Amino acid sequence: MFMFRVTSDKLASLAVVFTLYRMTDRRGKRENVGEVCFGKQSSSHQQQNHWDEVVTGSERCAERILN
């Protein structure tokens, strides 16, 4: 679980980028496998819609603990 504390007035101007790296056997070099961006510069229309819902507060926060 990741949690970021951001004021609501700054939320609309932010972007959160998740990047997946693979470590290669050669000298421990990192290889970028992919990334997804939520927020101001979203990767797709679906991510942009989700971020807009977060900013407007139309979504409800829910936490689920997996065993």
C-alpha positions as CSV (number, residue, x, y, z in Angstrom):
1,M,0.0,0.0,0.0
2,F,1.3,3.5,-0.9
3,M,0.0,6.6,0.8
4,F,0.8,10.2,-0.2
5,R,-0.3,13.2,1.8
6,V,-1.2,16.0,-0.6
7,T,-3.4,19.0,-0.1
8,S,-6.6,19.1,-2.2
9,D,-5.7,22.3,-3.9
10,K,-2.5,20.7,-5.3
11,L,-4.0,17.4,-6.2
12,A,-5.3,18.5,-9.6
13,S,-1.8,19.6,-10.7
14,L,0.1,16.4,-9.8
15,A,1.0,13.2,-11.6
16,V,1.9,9.9,-10.1
17,V,4.1,7.7,-12.2
18,F,4.7,4.0,-11.5
19,T,7.7,2.5,-13.3
20,L,8.5,-1.2,-13.4
21,Y,12.2,-2.1,-13.7
22,R,13.9,-5.4,-14.3
23,M,17.4,-5.9,-13.0
24,T,19.6,-7.6,-15.6
25,D,22.3,-10.1,-14.8
26,R,24.9,-8.0,-16.5
27,R,26.4,-5.6,-14.0
28,G,23.1,-5.2,-12.3
29,K,21.8,-2.9,-15.0
30,R,18.2,-1.7,-14.7
31,E,15.9,-2.2,-17.7
32,N,12.6,-0.2,-17.9
33,V,9.8,-2.7,-18.5
34,G,6.9,-0.2,-18.5
35,E,5.2,2.6,-16.7
36,V,1.7,4.0,-16.1
37,C,0.9,7.6,-15.2
38,F,-2.1,8.9,-13.2
39,G,-2.9,12.5,-12.9
40,K,-2.1,15.6,-14.9
41,Q,-0.4,13.7,-17.8
42,S,-2.3,10.3,-17.6
43,S,-1.3,7.4,-19.8
44,S,-4.9,6.9,-21.1
45,H,-8.4,8.2,-21.0
46,Q,-9.3,5.6,-18.3
47,Q,-6.6,6.8,-16.0
48,Q,-7.5,10.4,-16.6
49,N,-11.2,9.7,-15.7
50,H,-10.1,8.0,-12.5
51,W,-7.9,10.9,-11.5
52,D,-10.6,13.4,-12.2
53,E,-12.9,11.4,-9.9
54,V,-10.2,11.4,-7.2
55,V,-9.8,15.2,-7.5
56,T,-13.5,15.9,-7.4
57,G,-14.0,13.6,-4.4
58,S,-16.7,11.5,-6.0
59,E,-14.9,8.3,-5.1
60,R,-15.0,6.7,-1.6
61,C,-11.8,5.6,0.0
62,A,-11.8,1.9,0.9
63,E,-9.0,-0.2,2.4
64,R,-8.7,-4.0,2.1
65,I,-6.1,-6.0,3.9
66,L,-5.0,-9.2,2.0
67,N,-3.7,-12.1,3.9
